[in-house]
C-alpha cells in the first residue's frame, strides 16, 4: 500500500510535495524535471548522464548531450559540480571500501617488510606525507599541462606524486621493475605491499587523484571559471577535459605503474638521500 509521501512524490525527479495539488502543478508545468530519478540498477549504466540521469542509446549521443545538458551547462554550476563530485567520489570510495579490511588486517606487517623512517633535526630531512594524504595545495594545473598530456589522469598523478618541488610526496616507489611490489609510506613507516594490499593502495591513490581532479577541473579550479571561459579554451583542451569528466580518461593500475616507472630514478634519489634505501 502506497504511503502518503509516495502519492505526493514526483517519480521523474524524486521531489516530494506537501500537497497532491502541488505535485500536479509541478507535473503540468512547461519546464520538465531536470534531474530524473532512476532505478538502482541503472546507476552504473555507462550511457547515463551523471547530471540529469537521462540514459542515452550510444556513447556518441551521451557525449553530444553533455554539451547541452541543462543541469551541467544551464546556469546550475554549483549543482552540476556537486553531482559530478558525488558520483566520482562515490565510485572510488566503493572500490576502496571493498579492500579496506585487507589493509587493516595486514597493518602489523613483519619486520622484513617494514622500513622504519627515523627523522632527524637536519635541515635536509624530509617529513614525508602519507601516500593517501599527499600535499596538493601548492600544485597548479595549466592549459599547457593538459595540451601536452595524452592522459589527464596520469598527468594529475605525476603532478602529485612525482613532483620535483614536492619531495615530501615521493612516497610511492617501485623497487623492482619486474615485480608488482611497491614501497609506500604511511604513518611513519615505509612498507612493501603486494597482491590484494597493493590493489587496495592503488584504489586509495585513485580516490586521492579523483578528488584532486574534481577540484582542478571544475569552474573553481585553475583552468576555467564559467561556461563562457570554458568555451574560450583551445579545442584540444576542451576535448581532453570532457573526456576526463565523462570517465573516458580514468586512472588505472597500469597507468600508475607506468608513471612510477618513469619517475623511478627521481624517487630513488630522494629515498637514498634520506637514507631510506
Secondary structure, DSSP 4 states (H G I P E B T S, - for coil): ---HHHHTB-TTT--B-SSHHHHHHHHHSSSPPSS----GGGTT-TTB-TTT--B-SSHHHHHHHHTT-HHHHSS-HHHHHHHHHHHHHHHHHHHHHHHHHHHHHT-S--GGGEEE----S-TT---PPPTTS---TT----HHHHHT-S-HHHHHHHHHHS-TT-GGG--EE-S-TTSS-EEEEETTEEEEE-HHHHHHHHHHHHHHHHHHHHHHTSTTSSS-SSHHHHHTS-HHHHHHHHHHHTTSS---HHHHHHHHHHTHHHHHHHHHHTT--
